[in-house]
Amino acid sequence: MYHKDLYGVITGCNRGIGLSILKTMSESGANIFACVRNVSQDFINLTKKIEIENNNKIEIIELDLKDETSVRKAVSNINNLNKEINFLVNNSGIIHNKLFQMTKIEEFYEVFKINFFNQVLLTQGLIRNLIKKKNGSIVFLSSSAAKDGNFGRSVYSSSKSAISSFAKVLSRELGQYGIRVNSISPGLTDTEMMTNSTSIEYLNDIIKNIPLKRIGVPVDISNLVSFLVSDNSKYITGQDFRIDGGLV
């Protein structure tokens, strides 16, 4: 229970890595503002179950990173609850697969809006709340694609590279306030988004080059997030953590 009494914001909590982060942080005692684009009854029921199991509090916040107005409203809703935020996990994002010469500039705008610009806006809106504590942590979910430059992912790789660079700069600006900022760059991770964007043939080829001989699972990522949010990592900031099973 080493996150007991902490309050944090996590985006993209309805599935995949985000849902795993929500569960892991809740299990360790943290109270969560769980941001999702669509608030379904199934998700409401799930969060109630998690609350009962872990004796914590989960506030569901509607947040659509496609919509700047939605981001500003979410920031206002969180800040108006008068809870001091200890951590922020910017997990939400979309993937994009297409050859560069076939990609419209509007697609660049759309992906960057979700994967970068509106994450920056959300962070900016919550930063004053984080500064109050003089001891906080911000984690951004980037991707190994940011450095690997995977074929057909010019838009996605660029947006994730932008978020990693932003996290590095922010770590230097916010260190004076006791706030740590890091990013995580997962490799292939077993999520619905990966399944919908990666062929079985490609996946099998990749696994041959992974020393641990498997792709990641969401809890691999959420365990690292939990560490970066905790005081166990209080001297770690400005880092990008690649978690890919040692892919070579």
N, C-alpha and C positions, 0 to 999 in steps of 0.2 A: 504493500500500500504506500509506496514512497512518493506517489503523486497526490496523496490525500490533501484535500482542501484547495487544490489548484483549480483554476478555471482556464479553459483554453478554447480556441476556435479551430475547427477542422472543416475544410471544404471537401465536397465530393464524397459525402459519407454514405451514400445509398448503396454502393457496391464496390467490389474489387478492393484495391489497396486502401481507399478511404474508409470503407466499412471495417476493414481489419484494423486500421489505426484507431477508429472509434472504439472498437471492442477492446483492443489492447490497453488504451489509455483509461478506459472505464474500469477495466479489471484491476488496474493499478491505483484506482481511487480518485482519478481526476473527474471534475465536472466539465461538461462539454457543451459548447454551442455548436450543434451539428448542422452544417450548411448543406442544403440539397436544392437542386433545381425544381424538382416536383415533389411536393409533400404528399405521399400516398398513405392510405390507411395501413397498409402493410408495414411501412417504415415507422409509422407512429406506434404500432403494436410492438415492433421489434425494439424500439428504444425504451418503451415501458418495461419490457422483459429484461433488458440490459440494466436498467435502473434498479429493478427489484433484486436482481442477482448480485449487483455490485454495490448497492447502497450509495449510489451517486446520483447526480442530477444531470439530465440531458435536455437542453432547450433546443428545439428544432427551429432553424432559421431558413427562410426561403431565400435562395440566392441563385440567380441566373447570370453567369459570367459573360453571356452574350449581350447583356443589357446593362449599360452603365447606370441607368436609373435604379435597377434592381440591386446593384452593388451598393449604391449610396443608401438605399433604403435598409439593406441588411446591416450596414455599418451603424446607421442611426438606431435600429432596433437593438443591436448588441450594446452600444454605448448607453442607451437609455435604461438598460436593466441595472446600471450602477454596480456592475461587478468588475473588480480589477482583474484584467486578463494577464495570465502568466505565460501563455504560449500561443502561437499561431502556426498552424500547419496548412500551407498552401498546396493542396494535393490535386485539385481539379485540373482537368486538361482534356484536350481532344487530340487524336492522332490524324495524320493526313498522309496518304500514299498516292503519289502521282509524279510522273516525270516532270522535271522543271519546265521543259518546253511546252508541256501540255497544261501547265498550271496558270490560271488567270490571276491577275494581281489582286482581284477581289478575294480570292481564296487565301492569299497571304494576309490580307487585312483581317479576315474572319478568324483564322487560327491565332494570329498574334493578339487579337482582341481578347480571346479566351485564355490562351497560354501565357500571355505576358501583360498587356496593358491593364486589363481589369483586375489582375492579381496585384499589380502595383497599386492600383486605386484602392483596393480593399486594404492592403497593408498600410497605405498612407492614412486611411481613415481610422485605423485602429492603433496607430503607432503611439499616439499621446496616452492612450489607456495603458499600453505596455510600459511606457517610460515611467509612469507613476510608481511601479514596483521596484525600479532600479535593479531588477534581476529577472530577466525573461529570456525566452528563446523563440526564434522564428526559424521554421524549416520549410524549404521549398522543394517540391518534387520536380527534378529535372529528368534527364534520361541519358543513358549511355550513348544514344544517338547524337547527343550534342557534340560529342568528341569523335565518334566513329564515322559520322557523315554517311549513314546508310543509304544505299541506292534507292532512289525514288522518294526520299524523305527530306527534300530541300526545305520545305516549309516547316515541317515538324522539328527537324534538327535545328534550324535557325531559331525558332521560338524557344526551344529548350536551352540553347546556348545563351540566349538573351537572359533567361531567368537565372542561370548559373552565374553569369557575370554581374547581374544586378545584386544577387545575394552577397557576392564578394565585396562589392562597393558598400552595400548597406552594413555589412559587418564592421567595416572601418568607421563608418559614421555613427553607429549606435553603440559601439564598445564603451564609449565614455559614460553611457547611461546604464551600463551593466547588462546590456542586451546582446545575446549571442545570435548570430545568423549563419546558418549552414544550408547546404543543399545536398540532396541525395539523387544519385543517377542510377536507377535500376536498369539492369539488362532485361531480357525477356522474362516476363512474370506472368504466371498463370491467371489471367483475368479474362473477362468477357471481351474487353477491348483488344487484347492480344489475339484471342481466338478469331475475332472478326477481321483482323488485319494481317494475319500471318498464316501462310500455307503450311500444311503438315510436312511437306518435303523440305521447305526452308528450315522449319523447326528442327527436324531430325538432323540436318546438316550442321546447324548451330550447336546442338547438344554434343556432337562429336568433338567439338573444340572447347567444351567446358570441362575443366578438370574434375568438377564434382558430378558430372554426368547427369545433370538435371537442370531444368529451368527454375527460376525462383517461384516462390509462392508468396501471397500477400503478407503473411505473418513475418517473413524474413525482413520485409521493409518496415512493418509497423514496430517490430522489436528495436530496430535502429532508431526510428523516430522517438520511441519511448526513452531511449538512452540519451538522445540529443536534447530532449526536453528536460531531463532530470539534472540535478546538481552533480551527478556523477560525471557530467561532461562540462563542468563549469569553467574549464580552461580551454575549451575547444570552440573556435569561431572562425569564420571565413574559409571553411573547408567544403570541398565537394566529395562526397563519399560514393564511390562506385561500388555497387553491390550486384555482381553478375556471375558468381560462382567461379571467378578466375578466368573468364573467357579469354582465349588467346587467338 
